[in-house]
Amino acid sequence: MSSPHSSRTLFAVVVFSASFALSACVGTGPVASPPAKGPLVVATWPFGKIATELSMQALRDGRSRLDAVETGIREIERLSSDGSVGLGGGPNAAGYPQLDACIMDGPGHRAGSVAGLEGIVHPISAARAVMEHSKHVMLVGEGARWFALEHGVASVDVQDLAAKKAAWVARQRDPNPDRSGHDTVTVLVLDAEGHVAGGCSTSGAGGKLPGRVGDSPILGAGLYVDDEVGAAGATGIGENVMRYCATFWIVELMRQGRHPQAACEEVLHRIARIDPRGYALDICFIALDKQGRHGAAASSHRFPYAVTSTAASEVLHVEPVTRR
């Protein structure tokens, strides 16, 4: 017969185990997603499911991982999903959209980026053109537009922008611009050969100052890809991501052996410990590694994100990280 002490010990072990299992499962999506062979695509937000499925189809069709990234993001740019991506995204404080995007390929650490882009329908394609057809990594403003046009990226007429810019210079400004919206489509791809790539695109924070650039086109902030480890991407208030090189940080934690979920959460905790805002950061992360594991984390609100594999396509979510 067991002693009262041993019974209490057994009860405590059972309760602890049940509590740990519950905390690992409730509201956090794939806390410890198991390894899986590629291909695998992960993207931010519920509209990212559109992108992940198109990206996966591109891979099934035998197209490259970069084609997969670009194809998925182009559709979100076309749809201007959530009013935060593409030319239909939120305008800046002067009343017109300025777009940011980047793309990065694991092998060779190749990358291209554009910022403050005006009148270009698919900034992700402009970013890829910078990567593949120039000696540079990043182009901005008019130079980025000229380069995109030279390489056949679709555009719209921007003649009306001159009047809006002149009004801004003359301080004829809306004192209360619409500041809603600051989401980003970020797509991470692990292909069947085990190589990784990623991209992101945004119209930036609604009502931003003309010329403001957020984290999305900044490598190591809005996106980082390392073919030895995996990839990470961000969404939310860009300033709170870029000041900490957050996605680079996540990838480096994965390099040290952290699961993508744990790496995303740890970076949020570390930023919150340093930043005067604490956890009121309004930022979220996604990540995947070379083993086919994925994860996500959110600082201060419920964060849905999309995952598509050869077996399933779904929208998962995480609740805000438990504050330390």
Backbone hydrogen bonds, N-H to C=O, Kabsch-Sander energy under -0.5 kcal/mol:
donor,donor_aa,acceptor,acceptor_aa,energy
7,S,3,S,-2.2
8,R,4,P,-2.4
9,T,5,H,-2.3
10,L,6,S,-2.5
11,F,7,S,-2.7
12,A,8,R,-2.5
13,V,9,T,-2.3
14,V,10,L,-2.5
15,V,11,F,-2.7
16,F,12,A,-2.7
17,S,13,V,-2.7
18,A,14,V,-2.6
19,S,15,V,-2.7
20,F,16,F,-2.8
21,A,17,S,-2.4
22,L,18,A,-2.6
23,S,19,S,-2.7
24,A,20,F,-1.6
25,C,21,A,-0.7
25,C,22,L,-1.2
26,V,22,L,-2.6
28,T,25,C,-1.0
31,V,29,G,-1.9
33,S,30,P,-1.1
33,S,294,H,-0.6
36,A,291,Q,-2.3
40,L,190,L,-2.3
41,V,308,T,-2.6
42,V,188,L,-2.3
43,A,306,A,-2.5
44,T,186,T,-1.5
45,W,304,P,-1.4
48,G,45,W,-1.4
49,K,46,P,-2.0
50,I,47,F,-1.0
51,A,47,F,-0.9
52,T,48,G,-3.1
53,E,49,K,-2.1
54,L,50,I,-1.8
55,S,51,A,-2.7
56,M,52,T,-2.6
57,Q,53,E,-2.2
58,A,54,L,-2.1
59,L,55,S,-1.9
60,R,56,M,-2.5
61,D,57,Q,-1.9
62,G,59,L,-1.7
63,R,58,A,-2.5
68,A,64,S,-2.1
69,V,65,R,-2.4
70,E,66,L,-2.7
71,T,67,D,-2.9
72,G,68,A,-2.1
73,I,69,V,-2.1
74,R,70,E,-2.7
75,E,71,T,-1.3
76,I,72,G,-1.2
77,E,73,I,-2.5
78,R,74,R,-2.6
79,L,75,E,-2.3
80,S,76,I,-1.2
81,S,76,I,-1.5
83,G,80,S,-1.9
84,S,81,S,-1.8
89,G,86,G,-2.1
90,G,83,G,-1.9
92,N,96,Y,-2.4
93,A,208,K,-3.3
95,G,92,N,-1.9
99,L,117,L,-2.9
100,D,202,T,-2.5
101,A,114,V,-2.3
102,C,200,C,-2.2
103,I,112,G,-2.4
104,M,198,G,-2.8
105,D,110,R,-2.6
106,G,196,V,-2.8
109,H,106,G,-2.1
110,R,105,D,-0.7
110,R,107,P,-0.7
112,G,103,I,-2.2
113,S,137,V,-2.0
114,V,101,A,-2.7
115,A,139,L,-1.4
117,L,99,L,-2.8
121,V,119,G,-0.5
121,V,154,A,-2.1
122,H,154,A,-0.6
125,S,122,H,-0.9
126,A,122,H,-1.6
127,A,123,P,-2.5
128,R,124,I,-2.0
129,A,125,S,-2.1
130,V,126,A,-2.0
131,M,127,A,-2.0
132,E,128,R,-2.5
133,H,129,A,-2.6
134,S,130,V,-0.8
139,L,113,S,-2.1
141,G,115,A,-2.3
143,G,140,V,-0.8
144,A,140,V,-1.3
145,R,141,G,-2.0
146,W,142,E,-3.0
147,F,143,G,-2.2
148,A,144,A,-2.3
149,L,145,R,-2.6
150,E,146,W,-2.4
151,H,147,F,-1.2
152,G,149,L,-1.7
153,V,148,A,-2.5
156,V,119,G,-2.4
161,L,158,V,-1.6
162,A,159,Q,-0.9
164,K,160,D,-1.1
165,K,161,L,-2.7
166,A,162,A,-2.4
167,A,163,A,-2.2
168,W,164,K,-1.8
169,V,165,K,-2.3
170,A,166,A,-2.1
171,R,168,W,-1.5
172,Q,167,A,-3.1
173,R,171,R,-1.4
174,D,93,A,-0.5
179,R,177,P,-0.6
185,V,201,S,-2.1
186,T,184,T,-0.7
187,V,199,G,-2.7
188,L,42,V,-3.0
189,V,197,A,-3.0
190,L,40,L,-2.9
191,D,189,V,-0.5
191,D,195,H,-2.7
194,G,191,D,-1.8
197,A,189,V,-1.9
198,G,104,M,-2.4
199,G,187,V,-2.0
200,C,102,C,-2.3
201,S,185,V,-1.9
202,T,100,D,-2.4
203,S,84,S,-2.7
204,G,84,S,-0.6
206,G,181,G,-2.9
207,G,91,P,-2.7
208,K,205,A,-1.6
212,R,209,L,-2.5
218,I,215,D,-1.9
219,L,217,P,-0.7
220,G,223,L,-3.4
221,A,218,I,-2.0
222,G,215,D,-1.8
222,G,218,I,-1.3
223,L,218,I,-1.0
224,Y,232,A,-2.2
226,D,230,G,-2.9
227,D,106,G,-0.6
229,V,226,D,-1.6
230,G,226,D,-1.6
231,A,288,L,-2.5
232,A,224,Y,-2.4
233,G,286,I,-2.5
234,A,222,G,-2.0
235,T,284,C,-1.9
236,G,182,H,-0.8
237,I,282,D,-2.2
238,G,236,G,-0.8
240,N,237,I,-1.2
241,V,238,G,-1.6
242,M,238,G,-2.9
243,R,239,E,-1.3
244,Y,241,V,-1.4
245,C,242,M,-1.0
246,A,241,V,-1.4
247,T,220,G,-0.6
247,T,221,A,-0.6
248,F,220,G,-1.9
249,W,245,C,-2.0
250,I,246,A,-2.2
251,V,247,T,-2.3
252,E,248,F,-2.3
253,L,249,W,-1.9
254,M,250,I,-2.1
255,R,251,V,-2.1
256,Q,252,E,-1.2
257,G,254,M,-1.7
258,R,253,L,-2.2
263,A,259,H,-2.7
264,C,260,P,-2.4
265,E,261,Q,-2.3
266,E,262,A,-2.6
267,V,263,A,-2.0
268,L,264,C,-1.8
269,H,265,E,-2.4
270,R,266,E,-2.5
271,I,267,V,-2.6
272,A,268,L,-2.6
273,R,269,H,-1.8
274,I,270,R,-1.3
275,D,271,I,-3.4
278,G,275,D,-2.0
280,A,277,R,-1.9
281,L,279,Y,-2.1
282,D,279,Y,-0.6
284,C,235,T,-2.6
285,F,297,A,-2.6
286,I,233,G,-2.2
287,A,295,G,-2.0
288,L,231,A,-2.3
289,D,293,R,-2.1
290,K,229,V,-2.3
292,G,289,D,-1.9
295,G,287,A,-2.1
297,A,285,F,-1.9
298,A,319,E,-0.5
299,S,283,I,-2.3
303,F,318,V,-3.0
305,Y,316,L,-2.2
306,A,43,A,-2.5
307,V,314,E,-2.6
308,T,41,V,-2.9
309,S,312,A,-3.2
310,T,39,P,-0.6
314,E,307,V,-2.4
316,L,305,Y,-2.7
316,L,314,E,-0.6
318,V,303,F,-1.9
319,E,27,G,-1.7
321,V,298,A,-2.5
